Amino acid sequence: MLTTQANPKPVESNSRYKSYSPSALTSAYRRVKEDGIPVRRASKLYKVPRSTLRDRVEGRIDPDTVAMGGLPLFDQFQESKLVSHLKKMASFGYGYTRQECVDLASDFAVKLGIRTKSKPLSMKWIRGFLSRWPEMKVLKPHGLEFASAKMTNETNVVEYFDNLEKCMRKHNMMDKPHLIFNVDEKGMSIDNNPPCVVESSDYKVQAVTSGKGKTITILGCGSASGVSIPPYFVYPGKRMNRDLLIGASPGADGTMSDSGWSNTEVFRKYLESHFCKFVPARHDEKILLLLDGHRSHVAVDLADWAIRNSIVLFVLPAHTSHLLQPLEVACYGPFDRIYSALCHKIMRETSAAIYIYNICDIACETYKQALCAENLQSAFRKTGIYPLDREAIQKKYLVSPEVFENQTVTVVDEVCDNDATVEGGVCIAPASCVSDKENEEDDIFEEREKN
């Protein structure tokens, strides 16, 4: 009687799939075609499958094909045109999803007459396409508002640097980083965003937060030399309670507004009673203060005050803070991460909730780390302000004006002073979009962009 194994093991094969190299296959093919040796002998000599070599010798498969399966639908030249088009549209901020790439390729194939509309390509095609073009990746794009995308074009940025250089030379600030400042608001919420944690993939872990609460604004400011002005808090409410500033760092102060956001009155109070207190002493020198064009920053009486106090108010182009505002570029990103981590640590270690009376202590510690000398110097360097560098803003981050041709944007809470200057300060207004440029793509791509 024969016995059988309870759990038989599969027989392992000594052969490996495609154990030969592409160069061995190419060498074998050349020996057969050029030297005339038999296919069988070349197969044994270079250790490649006989049938694989014979298919290429007899012309059934292209000799340059080293991958298993049929030939790609498009040849290399046609696929290179697809690659160029995808790169160009992605640089404009209109990158295609995988399905949109498949649809684009299907239309292209129909246009070339190598596919019918009834047989469109599938997702299998895009997987093969990406494997043939390693430089093309599927990535998650960063969100960018429509207005910001329209304003961050090369024309506006060149005009901005022209005005900035003119202003700095006029007031002799090219080598005085201690006199160049940037001020900006940052909103904070009691309901912090928990940091990433190490967890099992079997379930989604939870993190305790303090729940929803009103917004508290912090006015931050720093110089190109790396000196930060102490933080200034704006709490929601009517009457200031000094207990809100318990745990504040030296020099920190605050005030109240109905919404917890900054407004013209709050910003005027900040400049008059807080900013001027901490700026360095000057001898007939002016201070350059860069700020965005929010209407609370550029009231008429505020410009008059700046003239009397030798402060140049330089307004950044509208909707360009993500590229040109130093604090936004290199300081407030770390601020968010540090603030969330500190809130999470306090709630884990003390079982205390984050509320309006202890947020000042947390925010001051966060502010000290985020607006350190290293981050501030890096912020002004990355935005090309100090040292003045027009090439600091890479062209890949700028959108070509023709992308938004015949489209309009309503600018809200921004100043558009086309005269570009006001006495005591400089105000930059975005230039209008330039004229059309000739499209060099084929008809199929033009039609696709219109759709």
DRENDO-1510 file (C-alpha; in Angstrom, 1 decimal, always signed):
<recs>
REC; n; res; u; v; w
REC; 1; MET; +0.0; +0.0; +0.0 .
REC; 2; LEU; +1.4; +3.4; -1.0 .
REC; 3; THR; +1.7; +6.1; +1.6 .
REC; 4; THR; +1.3; +9.8; +0.8 .
REC; 5; GLN; +2.5; +12.9; +2.5 .
REC; 6; ALA; +0.1; +14.8; +4.6 .
REC; 7; ASN; +1.5; +18.1; +3.4 .
REC; 8; PRO; +3.4; +17.5; +0.2 .
REC; 9; LYS; +6.0; +20.1; -0.7 .
REC; 10; PRO; +6.1; +21.5; -4.2 .
REC; 11; VAL; +9.1; +20.4; -6.3 .
REC; 12; GLU; +11.5; +23.3; -6.7 .
REC; 13; SER; +12.7; +23.9; -10.1 .
REC; 14; ASN; +16.4; +24.7; -10.7 .
REC; 15; SER; +15.6; +26.9; -13.7 .
REC; 16; ARG; +15.1; +30.6; -13.2 .
REC; 17; TYR; +12.8; +32.9; -15.3 .
REC; 18; LYS; +14.9; +35.0; -17.7 .
REC; 19; SER; +18.2; +34.1; -16.2 .
REC; 20; TYR; +20.1; +35.6; -19.2 .
REC; 21; SER; +21.0; +39.2; -19.6 .
REC; 22; PRO; +19.8; +41.5; -22.5 .
REC; 23; SER; +23.4; +41.9; -23.6 .
REC; 24; ALA; +23.8; +38.1; -24.0 .
REC; 25; LEU; +20.7; +38.0; -26.2 .
REC; 26; THR; +22.0; +40.8; -28.4 .
REC; 27; SER; +25.5; +39.2; -28.7 .
REC; 28; ALA; +23.9; +35.8; -29.7 .
REC; 29; TYR; +21.7; +37.6; -32.3 .
REC; 30; ARG; +24.8; +39.3; -33.8 .
REC; 31; ARG; +26.8; +36.1; -34.0 .
REC; 32; VAL; +24.0; +34.4; -35.9 .
REC; 33; LYS; +23.4; +37.3; -38.3 .
REC; 34; GLU; +27.0; +38.4; -38.8 .
REC; 35; ASP; +29.1; +35.2; -38.4 .
REC; 36; GLY; +26.4; +32.8; -39.6 .
REC; 37; ILE; +26.7; +30.3; -36.7 .
REC; 38; PRO; +23.6; +28.1; -36.1 .
REC; 39; VAL; +20.9; +29.3; -33.7 .
REC; 40; ARG; +21.3; +26.1; -31.6 .
REC; 41; ARG; +25.0; +26.7; -31.1 .
REC; 42; ALA; +24.6; +30.4; -30.3 .
REC; 43; SER; +21.8; +29.5; -27.9 .
REC; 44; LYS; +24.2; +27.2; -26.0 .
REC; 45; LEU; +27.1; +29.5; -26.2 .
REC; 46; TYR; +25.4; +32.6; -24.7 .
REC; 47; LYS; +22.9; +30.6; -22.6 .
REC; 48; VAL; +19.8; +32.2; -24.0 .
REC; 49; PRO; +16.5; +30.3; -24.9 .
REC; 50; ARG; +16.6; +28.9; -28.4 .
REC; 51; SER; +13.1; +29.9; -29.2 .
REC; 52; THR; +13.7; +33.5; -28.0 .
REC; 53; LEU; +16.7; +33.8; -30.2 .
REC; 54; ARG; +15.0; +32.2; -33.2 .
REC; 55; ASP; +12.1; +34.6; -33.1 .
REC; 56; ARG; +14.4; +37.5; -33.4 .
REC; 57; VAL; +16.6; +35.9; -36.1 .
REC; 58; GLU; +13.5; +35.1; -38.2 .
REC; 59; GLY; +12.0; +38.6; -37.8 .
REC; 60; ARG; +9.0; +37.7; -35.8 .
REC; 61; ILE; +10.1; +39.9; -32.9 .
REC; 62; ASP; +12.2; +43.1; -33.1 .
REC; 63; PRO; +15.8; +42.4; -32.1 .
REC; 64; ASP; +15.8; +45.3; -29.7 .
REC; 65; THR; +12.9; +43.9; -27.7 .
REC; 66; VAL; +14.3; +42.4; -24.5 .
REC; 67; ALA; +11.1; +42.3; -22.5 .
REC; 68; MET; +8.5; +39.6; -22.6 .
REC; 69; GLY; +5.2; +40.3; -24.4 .
REC; 70; GLY; +4.2; +42.2; -27.5 .
REC; 71; LEU; +5.6; +45.5; -28.7 .
REC; 72; PRO; +4.3; +48.8; -27.3 .
REC; 73; LEU; +1.5; +50.5; -29.1 .
REC; 74; PHE; +3.5; +53.6; -29.8 .
REC; 75; ASP; +7.0; +53.8; -31.0 .
REC; 76; GLN; +9.7; +55.6; -29.0 .
REC; 77; PHE; +9.3; +58.9; -30.9 .
REC; 78; GLN; +5.5; +58.9; -30.3 .
REC; 79; GLU; +5.9; +58.1; -26.7 .
REC; 80; SER; +8.5; +60.8; -26.3 .
REC; 81; LYS; +6.0; +63.3; -27.6 .
REC; 82; LEU; +3.5; +62.1; -24.9 .
REC; 83; VAL; +6.2; +62.5; -22.2 .
REC; 84; SER; +7.0; +66.0; -23.3 .
REC; 85; HIS; +3.3; +67.0; -23.3 .
REC; 86; LEU; +2.7; +65.5; -19.8 .
REC; 87; LYS; +5.8; +67.3; -18.4 .
REC; 88; LYS; +4.7; +70.6; -20.0 .
REC; 89; MET; +1.2; +70.5; -18.6 .
REC; 90; ALA; +2.4; +69.4; -15.2 .
REC; 91; SER; +4.7; +72.5; -15.1 .
REC; 92; PHE; +1.6; +74.6; -15.8 .
REC; 93; GLY; -0.1; +73.1; -12.8 .
REC; 94; TYR; -2.4; +70.9; -14.9 .
REC; 95; GLY; -0.9; +67.5; -14.4 .
REC; 96; TYR; -2.9; +64.5; -15.7 .
REC; 97; THR; -4.2; +61.7; -13.5 .
REC; 98; ARG; -3.5; +58.1; -14.6 .
REC; 99; GLN; -6.9; +57.7; -16.2 .
REC; 100; GLU; -6.6; +61.1; -18.0 .
REC; 101; CYS; -3.2; +59.9; -19.3 .
REC; 102; VAL; -4.9; +56.7; -20.7 .
REC; 103; ASP; -7.7; +58.8; -22.3 .
REC; 104; LEU; -5.1; +61.2; -23.8 .
REC; 105; ALA; -3.1; +58.2; -25.2 .
REC; 106; SER; -6.3; +56.7; -26.6 .
REC; 107; ASP; -7.2; +59.9; -28.4 .
REC; 108; PHE; -3.6; +60.1; -29.7 .
REC; 109; ALA; -3.8; +56.5; -31.0 .
REC; 110; VAL; -7.0; +57.2; -32.8 .
REC; 111; LYS; -5.5; +60.3; -34.4 .
REC; 112; LEU; -2.6; +58.2; -35.6 .
REC; 113; GLY; -4.9; +55.5; -37.0 .
REC; 114; ILE; -3.4; +52.7; -34.8 .
REC; 115; ARG; -6.5; +52.3; -32.6 .
REC; 116; THR; -10.2; +52.7; -33.0 .
REC; 117; LYS; -12.5; +54.6; -30.6 .
REC; 118; SER; -14.3; +51.4; -29.8 .
REC; 119; LYS; -11.1; +49.9; -28.3 .
REC; 120; PRO; -9.6; +52.5; -25.9 .
REC; 121; LEU; -6.5; +51.7; -23.9 .
REC; 122; SER; -6.7; +50.4; -20.4 .
REC; 123; MET; -4.8; +51.0; -17.2 .
REC; 124; LYS; -2.4; +48.2; -18.2 .
REC; 125; TRP; -1.0; +50.6; -20.8 .
REC; 126; ILE; -0.1; +53.3; -18.3 .
REC; 127; ARG; +1.7; +50.7; -16.1 .
REC; 128; GLY; +3.8; +49.7; -19.1 .
REC; 129; PHE; +4.4; +53.3; -20.1 .
REC; 130; LEU; +5.7; +54.3; -16.6 .
REC; 131; SER; +8.0; +51.3; -16.6 .
REC; 132; ARG; +9.5; +52.3; -19.9 .
REC; 133; TRP; +10.0; +55.9; -18.8 .
REC; 134; PRO; +11.4; +55.8; -15.3 .
REC; 135; GLU; +11.6; +59.7; -15.1 .
REC; 136; MET; +7.8; +59.8; -15.0 .
REC; 137; LYS; +6.3; +59.2; -11.6 .
REC; 138; VAL; +2.8; +59.3; -10.1 .
REC; 139; LEU; +3.1; +62.0; -7.4 .
REC; 140; LYS; +0.7; +63.9; -5.1 .
REC; 141; PRO; +0.7; +67.6; -6.2 .
REC; 142; HIS; +0.7; +70.4; -3.6 .
REC; 143; GLY; -2.5; +72.4; -3.4 .
REC; 144; LEU; -2.4; +75.9; -4.9 .
REC; 145; GLU; -5.3; +78.3; -5.0 .
REC; 146; PHE; -6.3; +79.5; -8.5 .
REC; 147; ALA; -5.5; +83.2; -7.7 .
REC; 148; SER; -2.1; +82.3; -6.4 .
REC; 149; ALA; -1.3; +80.2; -9.4 .
REC; 150; LYS; -2.3; +83.0; -11.7 .
REC; 151; MET; -0.3; +85.7; -9.9 .
REC; 152; THR; +2.9; +83.6; -9.6 .
REC; 153; ASN; +4.1; +84.1; -13.2 .
REC; 154; GLU; +7.5; +85.2; -14.4 .
REC; 155; THR; +6.3; +88.6; -15.5 .
REC; 156; ASN; +5.1; +89.5; -12.0 .
REC; 157; VAL; +8.1; +88.1; -10.2 .
REC; 158; VAL; +10.6; +90.0; -12.5 .
REC; 159; GLU; +8.7; +93.2; -11.8 .
REC; 160; TYR; +8.7; +92.5; -8.1 .
REC; 161; PHE; +12.5; +92.0; -8.0 .
REC; 162; ASP; +13.0; +95.2; -10.1 .
REC; 163; ASN; +11.0; +97.2; -7.6 .
REC; 164; LEU; +12.7; +95.5; -4.6 .
REC; 165; GLU; +16.2; +96.2; -5.9 .
REC; 166; LYS; +15.3; +99.8; -6.7 .
REC; 167; CYS; +13.9; +100.3; -3.2 .
REC; 168; MET; +16.9; +98.7; -1.4 .
REC; 169; ARG; +19.4; +100.7; -3.4 .
REC; 170; LYS; +17.5; +103.9; -2.9 .
REC; 171; HIS; +17.6; +103.5; +0.9 .
REC; 172; ASN; +21.1; +101.9; +1.0 .
REC; 173; MET; +20.0; +98.5; +2.4 .
REC; 174; MET; +21.9; +96.2; +0.1 .
REC; 175; ASP; +24.3; +95.2; +2.9 .
REC; 176; LYS; +22.1; +95.9; +6.0 .
REC; 177; PRO; +20.1; +92.7; +6.8 .
REC; 178; HIS; +19.4; +94.0; +10.4 .
REC; 179; LEU; +17.2; +96.7; +8.9 .
REC; 180; ILE; +15.1; +94.3; +6.6 .
REC; 181; PHE; +12.0; +92.8; +8.4 .
REC; 182; ASN; +9.0; +90.7; +7.4 .
REC; 183; VAL; +5.8; +90.6; +9.4 .
REC; 184; ASP; +2.9; +88.2; +8.9 .
REC; 185; GLU; +0.0; +86.7; +10.8 .
REC; 186; LYS; -0.4; +83.1; +11.7 .
REC; 187; GLY; -3.7; +81.6; +12.9 .
REC; 188; MET; -3.7; +78.9; +15.7 .
REC; 189; SER; -6.5; +76.6; +16.8 .
REC; 190; ILE; -7.0; +74.9; +20.1 .
REC; 191; ASP; -8.0; +71.8; +18.2 .
REC; 192; ASN; -4.4; +70.8; +17.2 .
REC; 193; ASN; -3.6; +68.4; +14.4 .
REC; 194; PRO; -2.0; +65.2; +16.0 .
REC; 195; PRO; +1.4; +64.2; +14.7 .
REC; 196; CYS; +2.2; +61.0; +12.9 .
REC; 197; VAL; +2.6; +57.9; +15.2 .
REC; 198; VAL; +3.9; +54.4; +14.8 .
REC; 199; GLU; +1.0; +52.0; +14.7 .
REC; 200; SER; -0.2; +48.6; +13.4 .
REC; 201; SER; -1.6; +48.4; +9.9 .
REC; 202; ASP; -4.6; +46.3; +11.2 .
REC; 203; TYR; -6.5; +49.3; +12.4 .
REC; 204; LYS; -6.5; +53.1; +12.5 .
REC; 205; VAL; -5.3; +54.5; +15.8 .
REC; 206; GLN; -6.9; +57.5; +17.4 .
REC; 207; ALA; -5.4; +60.5; +19.1 .
REC; 208; VAL; -7.2; +62.7; +21.7 .
REC; 209; THR; -7.5; +66.4; +20.9 .
REC; 210; SER; -9.0; +69.4; +22.7 .
REC; 211; GLY; -11.9; +69.8; +20.4 .
REC; 212; LYS; -13.0; +72.8; +18.4 .
REC; 213; GLY; -12.3; +76.4; +19.6 .
REC; 214; LYS; -12.0; +79.9; +18.4 .
REC; 215; THR; -9.0; +81.1; +16.3 .
REC; 216; ILE; -6.2; +82.9; +18.0 .
REC; 217; THR; -3.8; +84.9; +15.8 .
REC; 218; ILE; -0.1; +85.4; +16.4 .
REC; 219; LEU; +1.7; +88.3; +14.7 .
REC; 220; GLY; +5.3; +87.3; +13.9 .
REC; 221; CYS; +8.2; +89.3; +12.6 .
REC; 222; GLY; +11.9; +88.7; +12.0 .
REC; 223; SER; +14.8; +90.3; +10.2 .
REC; 224; ALA; +17.2; +89.0; +7.5 .
REC; 225; SER; +20.0; +89.0; +10.1 .
REC; 226; GLY; +18.1; +86.3; +12.1 .
REC; 227; VAL; +16.6; +88.5; +14.9 .
REC; 228; SER; +12.9; +87.8; +15.8 .
REC; 229; ILE; +10.5; +90.3; +17.3 .
REC; 230; PRO; +8.7; +88.8; +20.3 .
REC; 231; PRO; +5.3; +87.4; +19.4 .
REC; 232; TYR; +2.1; +89.4; +19.6 .
REC; 233; PHE; -1.2; +87.6; +20.3 .
REC; 234; VAL; -4.7; +88.5; +19.1 .
REC; 235; TYR; -7.4; +86.8; +21.2 .
REC; 236; PRO; -11.1; +86.7; +20.5 .
REC; 237; GLY; -13.2; +88.9; +22.8 .
REC; 238; LYS; -13.8; +92.4; +24.0 .
REC; 239; ARG; -11.6; +93.0; +27.0 .
REC; 240; MET; -8.0; +91.9; +27.4 .
REC; 241; ASN; -7.3; +89.6; +30.4 .
REC; 242; ARG; -3.6; +89.5; +31.4 .
REC; 243; ASP; -4.0; +86.0; +32.6 .
REC; 244; LEU; -4.1; +85.0; +28.9 .
REC; 245; LEU; -0.4; +85.8; +28.7 .
REC; 246; ILE; +0.7; +83.5; +31.6 .
REC; 247; GLY; +3.8; +81.7; +30.5 .
REC; 248; ALA; +4.6; +84.2; +27.8 .
REC; 249; SER; +8.2; +84.6; +26.7 .
REC; 250; PRO; +10.0; +87.9; +27.5 .
REC; 251; GLY; +8.6; +90.8; +25.5 .
REC; 252; ALA; +5.5; +88.9; +24.3 .
REC; 253; ASP; +2.3; +90.9; +24.4 .
REC; 254; GLY; -1.3; +90.7; +23.1 .
REC; 255; THR; -4.6; +92.4; +22.5 .
REC; 256; MET; -8.3; +91.5; +21.7 .
REC; 257; SER; -10.5; +91.6; +18.6 .
REC; 258; ASP; -14.0; +90.4; +18.0 .
REC; 259; SER; -13.0; +87.5; +15.7 .
REC; 260; GLY; -9.5; +86.8; +17.0 .
REC; 261; TRP; -8.1; +87.9; +13.7 .
REC; 262; SER; -5.9; +90.9; +13.0 .
REC; 263; ASN; -7.5; +94.1; +11.6 .
REC; 264; THR; -6.4; +97.7; +10.9 .
REC; 265; GLU; -6.7; +98.8; +14.5 .
REC; 266; VAL; -4.8; +95.8; +15.8 .
REC; 267; PHE; -2.0; +96.1; +13.2 .
REC; 268; ARG; -1.6; +99.8; +13.9 .
REC; 269; LYS; -1.3; +99.0; +17.7 .
REC; 270; TYR; +1.2; +96.3; +16.9 .
REC; 271; LEU; +3.5; +98.6; +15.0 .
REC; 272; GLU; +3.2; +101.6; +17.3 .
REC; 273; SER; +3.5; +99.9; +20.7 .
REC; 274; HIS; +5.3; +96.6; +19.9 .
REC; 275; PHE; +7.3; +96.6; +16.7 .
REC; 276; CYS; +9.0; +99.9; +17.3 .
REC; 277; LYS; +10.0; +98.8; +20.8 .
REC; 278; PHE; +12.2; +96.0; +19.6 .
REC; 279; VAL; +13.7; +97.1; +16.3 .
REC; 280; PRO; +17.4; +98.0; +16.5 .
REC; 281; ALA; +18.5; +101.6; +17.2 .
REC; 282; ARG; +19.1; +103.6; +14.1 .
REC; 283; HIS; +21.0; +106.8; +13.1 .
REC; 284; ASP; +19.1; +108.4; +10.3 .
REC; 285; GLU; +18.5; +105.0; +8.7 .
REC; 286; LYS; +15.2; +103.6; +7.6 .
REC; 287; ILE; +13.7; +100.1; +8.2 .
REC; 288; LEU; +12.4; +98.1; +5.3 .
REC; 289; LEU; +9.2; +96.2; +6.4 .
REC; 290; LEU; +7.9; +93.6; +3.9 .
REC; 291; LEU; +4.3; +92.6; +4.3 .
REC; 292; ASP; +1.4; +91.2; +2.2 .
REC; 293; GLY; -1.3; +93.4; +0.8 .
REC; 294; HIS; -4.1; +92.7; +3.3 .
REC; 295; ARG; -6.2; +95.8; +3.7 .
REC; 296; SER; -5.4; +96.0; +7.5 .
REC; 297; HIS; -1.7; +96.5; +6.6 .
REC; 298; VAL; -2.0; +99.5; +4.2 .
REC; 299; ALA; -4.4; +102.0; +5.7 .
REC; 300; VAL; -3.7; +105.6; +4.6 .
REC; 301; ASP; -3.0; +106.8; +8.1 .
REC; 302; LEU; -0.6; +103.8; +8.6 .
REC; 303; ALA; +1.4; +105.0; +5.6 .
REC; 304; ASP; +1.6; +108.5; +7.1 .
REC; 305; TRP; +2.8; +107.0; +10.4 .
REC; 306; ALA; +5.5; +105.0; +8.5 .
REC; 307; ILE; +6.8; +108.2; +6.9 .
REC; 308; ARG; +7.2; +109.9; +10.3 .
REC; 309; ASN; +9.0; +106.9; +11.8 .
REC; 310; SER; +11.3; +106.3; +8.8 .
REC; 311; ILE; +9.8; +102.9; +8.0 .
REC; 312; VAL; +9.4; +101.8; +4.4 .
REC; 313; LEU; +6.3; +99.6; +3.9 .
REC; 314; PHE; +7.0; +97.3; +1.0 .
REC; 315; VAL; +3.9; +95.4; -0.1 .
REC; 316; LEU; +4.4; +92.0; -1.8 .
REC; 317; PRO; +2.6; +91.2; -5.0 .
REC; 318; ALA; -0.9; +89.8; -4.4 .
REC; 319; HIS; -1.3; +86.0; -3.9 .
REC; 320; THR; +2.4; +85.3; -3.9 .
REC; 321; SER; +3.1; +84.7; -0.2 .
REC; 322; HIS; +3.8; +81.0; -0.8 .
REC; 323; LEU; +6.9; +82.0; -2.9 .
REC; 324; LEU; +7.9; +85.5; -1.8 .
REC; 325; GLN; +7.0; +86.0; +1.8 .
REC; 326; PRO; +10.0; +84.8; +4.0 .
REC; 327; LEU; +7.9; +83.8; +7.1 .
REC; 328; GLU; +5.5; +81.8; +4.9 .
REC; 329; VAL; +8.3; +80.0; +3.0 .
REC; 330; ALA; +10.6; +78.8; +5.8 .
REC; 331; CYS; +9.1; +79.6; +9.3 .
REC; 332; TYR; +5.4; +79.0; +9.5 .
REC; 333; GLY; +5.6; +75.4; +8.1 .
REC; 334; PRO; +7.9; +74.4; +11.0 .
REC; 335; PHE; +5.7; +76.4; +13.3 .
REC; 336; ASP; +2.7; +74.2; +12.5 .
REC; 337; ARG; +4.6; +70.9; +13.1 .
REC; 338; ILE; +6.3; +72.1; +16.3 .
REC; 339; TYR; +3.0; +73.4; +17.7 .
REC; 340; SER; +1.1; +70.2; +17.0 .
REC; 341; ALA; +3.9; +68.1; +18.5 .
REC; 342; LEU; +4.0; +70.2; +21.7 .
REC; 343; CYS; +0.2; +70.1; +22.1 .
REC; 344; HIS; +0.3; +66.3; +21.6 .
REC; 345; LYS; +3.1; +65.9; +24.1 .
REC; 346; ILE; +1.4; +68.0; +26.8 .
REC; 347; MET; -1.9; +66.1; +26.4 .
REC; 348; ARG; -0.1; +62.8; +26.6 .
REC; 349; GLU; +2.1; +63.6; +29.6 .
REC; 350; THR; -0.2; +65.7; +31.8 .
REC; 351; SER; -3.7; +64.7; +30.6 .
REC; 352; ALA; -4.5; +68.4; +30.3 .
REC; 353; ALA; -6.5; +69.9; +27.5 .
REC; 354; ILE; -5.3; +72.8; +25.4 .
REC; 355; TYR; -7.4; +75.9; +26.1 .
REC; 356; ILE; -7.2; +79.6; +25.8 .
REC; 357; TYR; -5.2; +80.2; +29.0 .
REC; 358; ASN; -2.3; +77.8; +28.3 .
REC; 359; ILE; -2.0; +78.3; +24.5 .
REC; 360; CYS; +0.3; +81.3; +25.0 .
REC; 361; ASP; +3.0; +79.3; +26.8 .
REC; 362; ILE; +2.9; +76.6; +24.0 .
REC; 363; ALA; +2.9; +79.2; +21.2 .
REC; 364; CYS; +5.8; +81.1; +22.7 .
REC; 365; GLU; +8.0; +78.0; +22.9 .
REC; 366; THR; +6.9; +77.1; +19.3 .
REC; 367; TYR; +7.7; +80.6; +18.1 .
REC; 368; LYS; +11.2; +80.6; +19.6 .
REC; 369; GLN; +12.0; +77.3; +17.8 .
REC; 370; ALA; +10.3; +78.2; +14.4 .
REC; 371; LEU; +11.6; +81.7; +14.1 .
REC; 372; CYS; +15.2; +81.0; +15.2 .
REC; 373; ALA; +18.1; +82.7; +13.6 .
REC; 374; GLU; +18.9; +79.9; +11.2 .
REC; 375; ASN; +15.3; +79.7; +9.9 .
REC; 376; LEU; +15.0; +83.4; +9.5 .
REC; 377; GLN; +18.2; +83.7; +7.6 .
REC; 378; SER; +17.2; +80.8; +5.4 .
REC; 379; ALA; +13.8; +82.4; +4.8 .
REC; 380; PHE; +15.2; +85.6; +3.4 .
REC; 381; ARG; +17.8; +83.7; +1.4 .
REC; 382; LYS; +15.2; +81.3; -0.2 .
REC; 383; THR; +13.0; +84.2; -1.2 .
REC; 384; GLY; +15.9; +86.1; -2.8 .
REC; 385; ILE; +15.5; +89.1; -0.5 .
REC; 386; TYR; +18.9; +89.0; +1.3 .
REC; 387; PRO; +21.2; +88.6; -0.3 .
REC; 388; LEU; +19.3; +89.9; -3.3 .
REC; 389; ASP; +19.1; +87.0; -5.7 .
REC; 390; ARG; +16.6; +86.9; -8.6 .
REC; 391; GLU; +17.5; +83.2; -9.3 .
REC; 392; ALA; +16.3; +82.1; -5.8 .
REC; 393; ILE; +12.8; +81.7; -7.2 .
REC; 394; GLN; +13.2; +78.8; -9.6 .
REC; 395; LYS; +11.3; +79.0; -12.9 .
REC; 396; LYS; +9.7; +75.6; -12.4 .
REC; 397; TYR; +7.6; +77.1; -9.6 .
REC; 398; LEU; +6.3; +79.9; -11.9 .
REC; 399; VAL; +3.3; +79.5; -14.1 .
REC; 400; SER; +3.4; +80.8; -17.7 .
REC; 401; PRO; +0.9; +83.7; -18.2 .
REC; 402; GLU; -0.7; +82.1; -21.3 .
REC; 403; VAL; -2.1; +79.4; -19.1 .
REC; 404; PHE; -4.6; +81.9; -17.7 .
REC; 405; GLU; -5.3; +83.8; -20.9 .
REC; 406; ASN; -8.8; +85.4; -21.0 .
REC; 407; GLN; -9.4; +84.4; -17.4 .
REC; 408; THR; -10.0; +86.9; -14.6 .
REC; 409; VAL; -9.5; +86.8; -10.9 .
REC; 410; THR; -11.2; +89.1; -8.3 .
REC; 411; VAL; -8.5; +90.2; -5.9 .
REC; 412; VAL; -9.9; +90.3; -2.4 .
REC; 413; ASP; -8.3; +92.1; +0.6 .
REC; 414; GLU; -5.3; +93.1; -1.6 .
REC; 415; VAL; -4.0; +96.4; -2.7 .
REC; 416; CYS; -3.5; +97.0; -6.4 .
REC; 417; ASP; -1.6; +100.3; -6.7 .
REC; 418; ASN; -0.5; +100.5; -10.3 .
REC; 419; ASP; +1.7; +103.6; -9.6 .
REC; 420; ALA; +3.8; +101.1; -7.6 .
REC; 421; THR; +5.0; +103.7; -5.1 .
REC; 422; VAL; +3.6; +105.7; -2.2 .
REC; 423; GLU; +5.7; +108.2; -0.2 .
REC; 424; GLY; +7.4; +106.4; +2.7 .
REC; 425; GLY; +7.0; +103.0; +1.2 .
REC; 426; VAL; +6.7; +100.8; -1.9 .
REC; 427; CYS; +3.6; +99.1; -3.1 .
REC; 428; ILE; +3.8; +96.4; -5.8 .
REC; 429; ALA; +0.9; +95.6; -8.0 .
REC; 430; PRO; +0.8; +92.5; -10.3 .
REC; 431; ALA; +1.2; +93.2; -14.0 .
REC; 432; SER; -1.4; +92.0; -16.4 .
REC; 433; CYS; -0.8; +88.7; -18.2 .
REC; 434; VAL; +1.3; +88.9; -21.4 .
REC; 435; SER; +0.0; +88.2; -24.9 .
REC; 436; ASP; -0.6; +84.8; -26.4 .
REC; 437; LYS; +2.2; +82.6; -27.4 .
REC; 438; GLU; +2.1; +80.2; -30.3 .
REC; 439; ASN; +1.3; +76.6; -29.3 .
REC; 440; GLU; +3.8; +74.2; -30.7 .
REC; 441; GLU; +2.0; +71.0; -29.8 .
REC; 442; ASP; +0.1; +68.8; -32.3 .
REC; 443; ASP; -3.7; +69.2; -32.9 .
REC; 444; ILE; -4.4; +66.2; -30.6 .
REC; 445; PHE; -2.8; +68.0; -27.7 .
REC; 446; GLU; -4.4; +71.3; -28.4 .
REC; 447; GLU; -7.8; +69.7; -28.5 .
REC; 448; ARG; -7.1; +67.9; -25.2 .
REC; 449; GLU; -6.1; +71.1; -23.4 .
REC; 450; LYS; -9.3; +72.8; -24.5 .
REC; 451; ASN; -11.3; +70.0; -23.1 .
</recs>
